[in-house]
Structure formats: C-alpha cells, structure tokens
Amino acid sequence: MYAEERQQAIATLIGQRGRVSVADLSEQYGVTTETVRRDLAVLDRTGLIRRVHGGAVPAAALTAIELGTTEREHSRAAEKDRIAKAALEFLPPTGGSALFDAGTTTTRLAALMPADRELVAVTNSVPIAARLSGMTGLHLHLLGGRVRGLTQAAVGPEALRVLAEMRVDVAYIGTNALSTAHGLSTPDFDEAAVKRAMIASAHRVVVVADSTKVGREDLVRFAAIDEIDVLVTDTDLLPSVHNELTDCGIEVVTA
C-alpha cells in the first residue's frame, strides 16, 4: 500500500470509529508507530483529522456544531436500540427512582420501560415525558424551564433549582462526547449545567452513548471521567479504548 492510500484509509477509519490510537493504526496497517505519526501529521495539516494525545479523532470531533433531535434520531439507530435494551439492567427495583436525561438513546430507553415496575421517573425531556406519561406504574416528574428547540430539553435555573434538592437512585445520561482526558462534554452551556446537576443528584450514573461519541471532545465539559459509574455502548468500541475506560474504574457494557 502506498503512503497516500494508507493515509486515506486511516482518515476513513478515524471517521468511522471516532478516536483511534497510534498503536491500533500501527497494528492495523503493519507499519511502525513513527510511520503512523507521520501519516497523522499529514492528515492533520490537510484538515481531514485532528491529532490528539496518543492518536487522532475526526476533524469534526473538536467543533461545537450540534445536531438536532431529528438528525440524531436516525444516526446509528440499531446500535442505540441495543444500548437502550442493555441499559435496562441498571433500572432500580420497584419503589426506586430513575432520572432520564434528554437524548435519542435515553428516549429509546424510556420506550422500553417495564409496565409492571413502580418507579419515580424524572426527566427534562419533553419527548420522554410524553412517552412515560401514560404508564400507570410510574410517578412522573417533568423538570421545568426553557425548552431548547434543538434538543427538546428543559434547561435553566428552574431545572437546576429542583435538581439541587433531589436524590435519585440512577441517572441515565447522554453525551455528545466522551474522553478520558476531557471527560463528558456537550456543545451547549445550559445543557451542560443541567447534565452536571443530574450527575450530582444521582447515587449511580449510567451513560448511554454509541461508540462514535467515545474519544471525542466537545466545547463544554459537564463531568470528569471518574464521575460516571457505567458506560453502555456498542460493540464497535475499540478494545484498547475499552481497557482504558475500565482502568478508570468504569464498568463498560457493550451491546
């Protein structure tokens, strides 16, 4: 394989997987780590990828561009369905409480809620509240505040005030990006503040995010990596990244 062919292949792989390490690329293409670093330097200069410590991420991974709910709903739908199903394992028993962050994966999880379990459910998501409102076994609390049209999530002082007085068994949190260095992040300051308050209110934090979010970094950090207990993601997560997260004390579940 010529250098130009390998570099194009590397750029495509990074675009598909998100963060990729130098060691993984070296093994994948049978070249030295020094060769990989030179390839990444070339790709970084052309704007196709961005170099980060130990590897590279897609060029778009470090931007603050935020997709709306409609665009995200159809992205990696099968993976999100599997993640939602696997995340049900962490629901508290009857009589417990669960908090659902706004997001397309958490919305899928809400749609799978068992009808025979009596729980207190809290959410800042208008679509999730609509799904849960008809379930007789649930005691639903919808956080108030300004609703962002892009994500249909309530944000602002009202939501933060209620969350500051609340304690739940489990919080299901979505994220736009997750890395060991930057933690969990999102493009919007108001949404970051609510997510931060949700994590502070929970005994256990379960993040539901497909593998393309892992290794990315967004504008506003709302949690350090050691503030989460569980990551439920899909089987495309690289083994090296899986090990890195496990070393941070996170239970990683792939579905």
C-alpha positions as CSV (number, residue, x, y, z in Angstrom):
1,M,0.0,0.0,0.0
2,Y,1.4,3.4,-1.0
3,A,1.6,6.1,1.7
4,E,-1.2,8.1,0.1
5,E,-3.5,5.1,0.0
6,R,-2.7,4.3,3.6
7,Q,-3.4,7.8,4.7
8,Q,-6.7,7.9,3.0
9,A,-7.6,4.5,4.6
10,I,-6.6,5.9,8.0
11,A,-8.7,9.0,7.6
12,T,-11.7,6.9,6.6
13,L,-11.2,4.6,9.7
14,I,-11.0,7.5,12.0
15,G,-14.2,9.0,10.5
16,Q,-16.0,5.7,11.2
17,R,-14.7,4.9,14.7
18,G,-14.0,8.3,16.2
19,R,-10.8,8.2,18.3
20,V,-8.2,5.8,17.1
21,S,-4.8,5.2,18.8
22,V,-1.4,5.2,17.1
23,A,-0.8,1.7,18.4
24,D,-4.0,0.4,16.8
25,L,-3.2,2.0,13.5
26,S,0.3,0.6,13.5
27,E,-1.1,-2.9,14.0
28,Q,-3.9,-2.4,11.5
29,Y,-1.6,-1.4,8.7
30,G,1.6,-3.2,9.6
31,V,3.8,-0.1,9.9
32,T,5.8,1.4,12.7
33,T,4.3,3.9,15.1
34,E,6.7,6.5,13.7
35,T,5.2,6.0,10.2
36,V,1.7,6.3,11.7
37,R,2.6,9.6,13.4
38,R,3.9,11.0,10.1
39,D,0.7,9.9,8.4
40,L,-1.4,11.6,11.1
41,A,0.7,14.8,10.7
42,V,0.0,14.9,7.0
43,L,-3.7,14.3,7.6
44,D,-3.9,16.9,10.3
45,R,-2.3,19.5,8.0
46,T,-4.9,18.8,5.3
47,G,-7.7,19.2,7.9
48,L,-9.0,15.6,7.5
49,I,-8.3,14.6,11.1
50,R,-7.1,16.2,14.3
51,R,-4.2,14.8,16.3
52,V,-4.8,14.2,20.0
53,H,-2.6,12.6,22.7
54,G,-1.9,9.0,21.6
55,G,-3.9,9.1,18.4
56,A,-6.3,11.1,16.3
57,V,-10.0,12.0,16.1
58,P,-12.2,13.2,13.2
59,A,-11.8,16.9,12.3
60,A,-15.4,17.5,13.4
61,A,-14.8,15.9,16.8
62,L,-13.5,19.2,18.3
63,T,-16.2,21.5,17.0
64,A,-19.2,22.9,18.7
65,I,-21.7,22.1,16.0
66,E,-24.8,20.5,17.5
67,L,-27.2,18.3,15.5
68,G,-30.9,18.5,16.3
69,T,-33.1,15.6,17.5
70,T,-34.4,14.8,14.0
71,E,-30.9,14.3,12.6
72,R,-29.7,12.3,15.5
73,E,-32.7,10.0,15.7
74,H,-31.7,8.1,12.6
75,S,-28.0,8.0,13.2
76,R,-26.8,4.6,14.3
77,A,-30.4,3.6,15.2
78,A,-29.7,-0.1,15.5
79,E,-26.8,0.5,17.9
80,K,-28.9,2.9,20.0
81,D,-31.7,0.3,20.2
82,R,-29.3,-2.3,21.6
83,I,-27.7,0.1,24.0
84,A,-31.2,1.1,25.4
85,K,-32.1,-2.5,25.9
86,A,-28.9,-3.3,27.7
87,A,-29.2,-0.2,29.9
88,L,-32.5,-1.6,31.4
89,E,-30.3,-3.8,33.5
90,F,-29.5,-0.8,35.7
91,L,-33.0,0.2,36.5
92,P,-33.7,0.3,40.2
93,P,-36.1,-2.1,41.8
94,T,-39.7,-1.4,42.5
95,G,-40.0,1.7,44.7
96,G,-36.8,3.3,43.3
97,S,-36.2,6.4,41.3
98,A,-34.6,7.0,37.9
99,L,-33.7,10.2,36.1
100,F,-33.6,10.4,32.3
101,D,-31.5,13.0,30.5
102,A,-32.7,14.3,27.2
103,G,-31.4,12.4,24.1
104,T,-32.3,10.0,21.4
105,T,-30.8,7.0,23.2
106,T,-32.4,7.8,26.5
107,T,-35.7,8.3,24.7
108,R,-35.4,4.7,23.3
109,L,-34.7,3.5,26.9
110,A,-37.8,5.2,28.2
111,A,-39.9,3.5,25.5
112,L,-38.7,0.1,26.9
113,M,-39.6,0.8,30.5
114,P,-41.4,-2.2,32.1
115,A,-45.0,-1.6,32.8
116,D,-45.0,-3.8,35.9
117,R,-42.4,-1.8,37.9
118,E,-43.5,1.1,40.1
119,L,-40.9,3.8,39.9
120,V,-40.4,7.5,40.3
121,A,-39.2,8.9,36.9
122,V,-37.7,12.3,36.5
123,T,-36.8,13.9,33.1
124,N,-36.1,17.2,31.5
125,S,-37.0,15.8,28.1
126,V,-40.4,16.7,26.5
127,P,-40.4,13.5,24.3
128,I,-39.5,11.2,27.2
129,A,-42.2,12.8,29.4
130,A,-44.8,12.2,26.6
131,R,-43.7,8.5,26.4
132,L,-43.9,7.9,30.1
133,S,-46.9,10.0,31.0
134,G,-49.3,7.1,30.1
135,M,-47.6,4.5,32.2
136,T,-49.7,3.8,35.3
137,G,-46.8,2.3,37.3
138,L,-44.7,5.4,37.0
139,H,-44.8,8.6,39.1
140,L,-43.5,11.1,36.5
141,H,-41.8,14.4,37.3
142,L,-41.1,16.8,34.4
143,L,-38.4,19.4,35.2
144,G,-39.4,22.9,34.2
145,G,-37.5,25.6,32.4
146,R,-36.8,26.9,29.0
147,V,-37.2,24.2,26.3
148,R,-34.4,24.2,23.7
149,G,-36.0,23.6,20.4
150,L,-32.9,21.8,19.1
151,T,-32.9,19.0,21.7
152,Q,-36.4,19.4,23.3
153,A,-34.8,19.6,26.7
154,A,-35.7,21.9,29.6
155,V,-32.8,23.9,30.8
156,G,-32.2,26.9,33.0
157,P,-32.5,28.0,36.7
158,E,-35.8,26.2,37.3
159,A,-34.4,22.8,36.4
160,L,-31.2,23.4,38.3
161,R,-33.1,24.5,41.4
162,V,-35.2,21.3,41.5
163,L,-32.2,19.1,40.8
164,A,-30.2,20.6,43.6
165,E,-32.8,19.3,46.1
166,M,-33.2,15.9,44.5
167,R,-31.6,12.5,45.1
168,V,-32.3,9.6,42.7
169,D,-31.1,6.0,42.6
170,V,-29.9,6.1,38.9
171,A,-29.4,8.8,36.4
172,Y,-29.3,7.8,32.7
173,I,-27.1,10.5,31.0
174,G,-26.5,11.1,27.3
175,T,-23.4,12.9,26.0
176,N,-22.1,14.3,22.7
177,A,-18.6,13.4,23.5
178,L,-16.6,11.3,26.0
179,S,-12.8,11.1,26.5
180,T,-10.6,10.2,29.4
181,A,-8.8,13.5,29.2
182,H,-11.7,15.9,28.8
183,G,-14.5,13.8,30.4
184,L,-18.0,14.2,29.2
185,S,-18.9,17.2,27.1
186,T,-21.6,18.9,25.0
187,P,-21.8,22.0,22.8
188,D,-24.3,24.0,24.9
189,F,-23.6,25.7,28.3
190,D,-27.2,25.4,29.5
191,E,-27.5,21.8,28.7
192,A,-24.1,21.1,30.3
193,A,-25.3,22.8,33.5
194,V,-28.3,20.6,33.7
195,K,-26.4,17.4,33.0
196,R,-23.9,18.4,35.7
197,A,-26.7,18.8,38.2
198,M,-28.2,15.5,37.2
199,I,-25.0,13.7,37.8
200,A,-24.6,15.4,41.2
201,S,-28.2,14.2,42.2
202,A,-27.6,10.5,41.5
203,H,-26.3,7.6,43.5
204,R,-25.3,5.9,40.3
205,V,-24.6,7.4,36.9
206,V,-25.1,5.3,33.8
207,V,-24.0,6.9,30.5
208,V,-25.7,5.7,27.3
209,A,-23.7,6.6,24.2
210,D,-22.8,4.9,21.0
211,S,-19.1,4.3,20.3
212,T,-18.7,7.2,17.8
213,K,-19.1,9.6,20.8
214,V,-16.1,7.9,22.6
215,G,-12.8,9.7,22.0
216,R,-14.4,12.9,21.0
217,E,-14.2,16.2,22.9
218,D,-16.9,19.0,22.7
219,L,-17.0,22.6,23.9
220,V,-18.3,22.3,27.4
221,R,-17.3,19.7,29.9
222,F,-20.0,18.7,32.4
223,A,-18.3,15.7,34.1
224,A,-14.9,14.2,34.7
225,I,-14.5,10.7,33.6
226,D,-14.3,9.4,37.2
227,E,-17.8,10.8,37.9
228,I,-19.6,8.1,36.0
229,D,-20.1,4.5,37.1
230,V,-21.2,2.7,33.9
231,L,-20.9,3.3,30.2
232,V,-23.3,1.3,28.0
233,T,-22.2,1.5,24.4
234,D,-22.0,-0.7,21.2
235,T,-19.6,-3.4,20.2
236,D,-17.7,-1.2,17.8
237,L,-15.8,0.2,20.8
238,L,-12.1,-0.5,20.3
239,P,-10.6,-3.0,22.8
240,S,-7.8,-0.5,23.7
241,V,-10.4,2.2,24.5
242,H,-12.5,-0.4,26.4
243,N,-9.4,-1.2,28.5
244,E,-8.6,2.5,29.0
245,L,-12.1,3.2,30.4
246,T,-12.0,0.1,32.6
247,D,-8.7,1.3,34.0
248,C,-10.5,4.5,35.0
249,G,-12.9,2.4,37.2
250,I,-15.8,2.5,34.8
251,E,-18.0,-0.6,34.2
252,V,-18.2,-0.8,30.4
253,V,-21.1,-2.7,28.9
254,T,-21.2,-3.3,25.1
255,A,-24.3,-4.3,23.2
